[in-house]
Amino acid sequence: MSLVAIGQGMQLESAPLDKTQTDKVIVRFRADRDEEYRELLDRCRDFEAEIARERAANHFTYAELEENDIDLKKLKSWFEKIRKLDFYGATLAEEAATRLAGCEALLETYAQDVFAAQDENRSS
C-alpha cells in the first residue's frame, strides 16, 4: 500500500481484497447502514407519535405544522445521507424508505386538518 499526497488531497492505493475479505467488508457496510436506518426508524416513530400528540391536544396551528415540517425535512435529509453510503443494499433500506413515505403522508393529512381548522379557510 502506498500513500501519495496530491495537492490538498490524498490518494490511497491498496491491494485488492480476496473474496473473504470483500465479503467481510460488505457485511460490515450493511450492518453499519442498518444501524443508521434503525436509528432513523426510531425517529420516524417519534415523528408519528408527535403528530398523534398534536391531534390529541387539538393543536391544529400553522406553527405546529411548520415545526413538524422542519422535523420531516431533517428526517428526509438524514435518509438521503444514509442512502448515499448504502453501497451494498442494507436490509432495512426499503423499510426506512416506506416508513419515511408514511411520515410524509401523515404530515400531509395533518396539514389538511390544520388548514381546515383555521377560521379564514372555513366556508361562511
PASE-912937 format. One record per residue (C-alpha): residue number from 1; residue in three letters; x, y, z. Coordinates in Angstrom, 3 decimals, decimal comma, always signed. Example, Ala and Ser with C-alpha at 12.3 -4.5 7.8 and 13.67 -1.06 7.14 Angstrom:
<atoms>
+-----+---------+----------+----------+----------+
: num : residuo :       c1 :       c2 :       c3 :
+-----+---------+----------+----------+----------+
:   1 :     ALA :  +12,300 :   -4,500 :   +7,800 :
:   2 :     SER :  +13,670 :   -1,060 :   +7,140 :
+-----+---------+----------+----------+----------+
</atoms>
This chain:
<atoms>
+-----+---------+----------+----------+----------+
: num : residuo :       c1 :       c2 :       c3 :
+-----+---------+----------+----------+----------+
:   1 :     MET :   +0,000 :   +0,000 :   +0,000 :
:   2 :     SER :   +1,304 :   +3,472 :   -0,774 :
:   3 :     LEU :   +0,031 :   +6,898 :   +0,193 :
:   4 :     VAL :   +0,644 :   +9,746 :   -2,228 :
:   5 :     ALA :   -0,051 :  +13,420 :   -1,480 :
:   6 :     ILE :   -1,737 :  +15,229 :   -4,359 :
:   7 :     GLY :   -2,219 :  +18,962 :   -3,788 :
:   8 :     GLN :   -4,633 :  +19,356 :   -0,931 :
:   9 :     GLY :   -5,957 :  +15,775 :   -1,200 :
:  10 :     MET :   -4,602 :  +12,342 :   -0,590 :
:  11 :     GLN :   -4,673 :   +9,276 :   -2,779 :
:  12 :     LEU :   -4,646 :   +5,879 :   -1,149 :
:  13 :     GLU :   -3,646 :   +2,857 :   -3,171 :
:  14 :     SER :   -4,269 :   -0,601 :   -1,793 :
:  15 :     ALA :   -4,096 :   -4,183 :   -2,912 :
:  16 :     PRO :   -7,358 :   -5,860 :   -3,884 :
:  17 :     LEU :   -9,071 :   -7,858 :   -1,177 :
:  18 :     ASP :   -9,651 :  -11,564 :   -1,514 :
:  19 :     LYS :  -13,259 :  -12,849 :   -1,589 :
:  20 :     THR :  -13,393 :  -13,490 :   +2,157 :
:  21 :     GLN :  -12,125 :  -10,007 :   +2,964 :
:  22 :     THR :  -14,503 :   -8,457 :   +0,442 :
:  23 :     ASP :  -17,445 :  -10,323 :   +1,960 :
:  24 :     LYS :  -16,460 :   -9,115 :   +5,441 :
:  25 :     VAL :  -16,289 :   -5,511 :   +4,229 :
:  26 :     ILE :  -19,710 :   -5,798 :   +2,595 :
:  27 :     VAL :  -21,240 :   -7,342 :   +5,716 :
:  28 :     ARG :  -19,757 :   -4,546 :   +7,816 :
:  29 :     PHE :  -21,036 :   -1,813 :   +5,460 :
:  30 :     ARG :  -24,527 :   -3,320 :   +5,507 :
:  31 :     ALA :  -24,507 :   -3,627 :   +9,295 :
:  32 :     ASP :  -23,383 :   -0,011 :   +9,691 :
:  33 :     ARG :  -26,101 :   +1,255 :   +7,350 :
:  34 :     ASP :  -28,715 :   -0,936 :   +9,037 :
:  35 :     GLU :  -27,784 :   +0,623 :  +12,367 :
:  36 :     GLU :  -28,270 :   +4,072 :  +10,872 :
:  37 :     TYR :  -31,568 :   +3,040 :   +9,287 :
:  38 :     ARG :  -32,651 :   +1,610 :  +12,670 :
:  39 :     GLU :  -31,990 :   +4,989 :  +14,290 :
:  40 :     LEU :  -33,932 :   +6,701 :  +11,507 :
:  41 :     LEU :  -36,852 :   +4,309 :  +12,021 :
:  42 :     ASP :  -36,840 :   +5,211 :  +15,726 :
:  43 :     ARG :  -37,000 :   +8,900 :  +14,810 :
:  44 :     CYS :  -39,861 :   +8,177 :  +12,400 :
:  45 :     ARG :  -41,764 :   +6,564 :  +15,284 :
:  46 :     ASP :  -41,082 :   +9,687 :  +17,355 :
:  47 :     PHE :  -42,409 :  +11,823 :  +14,488 :
:  48 :     GLU :  -45,567 :   +9,734 :  +14,225 :
:  49 :     ALA :  -46,085 :   +9,970 :  +17,990 :
:  50 :     GLU :  -45,647 :  +13,747 :  +17,852 :
:  51 :     ILE :  -48,331 :  +14,088 :  +15,198 :
:  52 :     ALA :  -50,614 :  +11,872 :  +17,308 :
:  53 :     ARG :  -49,996 :  +14,130 :  +20,341 :
:  54 :     GLU :  -50,779 :  +17,238 :  +18,285 :
:  55 :     ARG :  -54,047 :  +15,690 :  +17,155 :
:  56 :     ALA :  -54,990 :  +14,523 :  +20,651 :
:  57 :     ALA :  -54,373 :  +18,023 :  +22,026 :
:  58 :     ASN :  -56,186 :  +19,674 :  +19,080 :
:  59 :     HIS :  -53,060 :  +21,633 :  +18,158 :
:  60 :     PHE :  -54,003 :  +22,488 :  +14,603 :
:  61 :     THR :  -51,877 :  +25,601 :  +14,182 :
:  62 :     TYR :  -49,571 :  +26,817 :  +11,457 :
:  63 :     ALA :  -46,724 :  +26,977 :  +13,997 :
:  64 :     GLU :  -47,108 :  +23,297 :  +14,878 :
:  65 :     LEU :  -47,354 :  +22,395 :  +11,202 :
:  66 :     GLU :  -44,178 :  +24,317 :  +10,412 :
:  67 :     GLU :  -42,319 :  +22,679 :  +13,291 :
:  68 :     ASN :  -43,341 :  +19,226 :  +12,119 :
:  69 :     ASP :  -42,498 :  +20,085 :   +8,523 :
:  70 :     ILE :  -38,978 :  +21,037 :   +9,619 :
:  71 :     ASP :  -38,663 :  +17,746 :  +11,502 :
:  72 :     LEU :  -39,754 :  +15,790 :   +8,422 :
:  73 :     LYS :  -37,236 :  +17,627 :   +6,241 :
:  74 :     LYS :  -34,495 :  +16,651 :   +8,703 :
:  75 :     LEU :  -35,576 :  +13,010 :   +8,522 :
:  76 :     LYS :  -35,582 :  +13,089 :   +4,722 :
:  77 :     SER :  -32,153 :  +14,712 :   +4,623 :
:  78 :     TRP :  -30,782 :  +12,132 :   +7,052 :
:  79 :     PHE :  -32,254 :   +9,315 :   +4,960 :
:  80 :     GLU :  -30,535 :  +10,669 :   +1,848 :
:  81 :     LYS :  -27,195 :  +10,833 :   +3,667 :
:  82 :     ILE :  -27,534 :   +7,209 :   +4,749 :
:  83 :     ARG :  -28,691 :   +6,121 :   +1,291 :
:  84 :     LYS :  -25,646 :   +7,716 :   -0,339 :
:  85 :     LEU :  -23,417 :   +5,491 :   +1,805 :
:  86 :     ASP :  -25,540 :   +2,375 :   +1,309 :
:  87 :     PHE :  -23,370 :   +0,880 :   -1,419 :
:  88 :     TYR :  -24,394 :   -2,726 :   -0,796 :
:  89 :     GLY :  -28,130 :   -2,554 :   -0,095 :
:  90 :     ALA :  -28,670 :   -2,753 :   +3,650 :
:  91 :     THR :  -31,632 :   -4,879 :   +4,686 :
:  92 :     LEU :  -33,519 :   -2,005 :   +6,373 :
:  93 :     ALA :  -33,281 :   +0,432 :   +3,449 :
:  94 :     GLU :  -36,689 :   -0,401 :   +1,989 :
:  95 :     GLU :  -38,399 :   -0,352 :   +5,393 :
:  96 :     ALA :  -36,872 :   +3,059 :   +6,136 :
:  97 :     ALA :  -37,994 :   +4,443 :   +2,766 :
:  98 :     THR :  -41,524 :   +3,123 :   +3,305 :
:  99 :     ARG :  -41,698 :   +4,465 :   +6,865 :
: 100 :     LEU :  -40,457 :   +7,867 :   +5,733 :
: 101 :     ALA :  -43,099 :   +7,962 :   +2,985 :
: 102 :     GLY :  -45,671 :   +7,172 :   +5,667 :
: 103 :     CYS :  -44,434 :  +10,115 :   +7,738 :
: 104 :     GLU :  -44,765 :  +12,334 :   +4,693 :
: 105 :     ALA :  -48,358 :  +11,188 :   +4,117 :
: 106 :     LEU :  -49,131 :  +11,657 :   +7,819 :
: 107 :     LEU :  -47,863 :  +15,226 :   +7,716 :
: 108 :     GLU :  -49,876 :  +15,920 :   +4,563 :
: 109 :     THR :  -53,061 :  +14,766 :   +6,285 :
: 110 :     TYR :  -52,205 :  +16,810 :   +9,376 :
: 111 :     ALA :  -51,574 :  +19,853 :   +7,156 :
: 112 :     GLN :  -55,007 :  +19,488 :   +5,581 :
: 113 :     ASP :  -56,531 :  +19,370 :   +9,063 :
: 114 :     VAL :  -54,565 :  +22,455 :  +10,128 :
: 115 :     PHE :  -55,801 :  +24,408 :   +7,104 :
: 116 :     ALA :  -59,372 :  +23,261 :   +7,696 :
: 117 :     ALA :  -59,207 :  +24,339 :  +11,353 :
: 118 :     GLN :  -58,286 :  +27,937 :  +10,549 :
: 119 :     ASP :  -61,133 :  +30,448 :  +10,572 :
: 120 :     GLU :  -60,013 :  +32,111 :   +7,339 :
: 121 :     ASN :  -60,310 :  +28,788 :   +5,495 :
: 122 :     ARG :  -63,821 :  +27,926 :   +6,654 :
: 123 :     SER :  -66,833 :  +28,445 :   +4,430 :
: 124 :     SER :  -69,275 :  +31,069 :   +5,636 :
+-----+---------+----------+----------+----------+
</atoms>
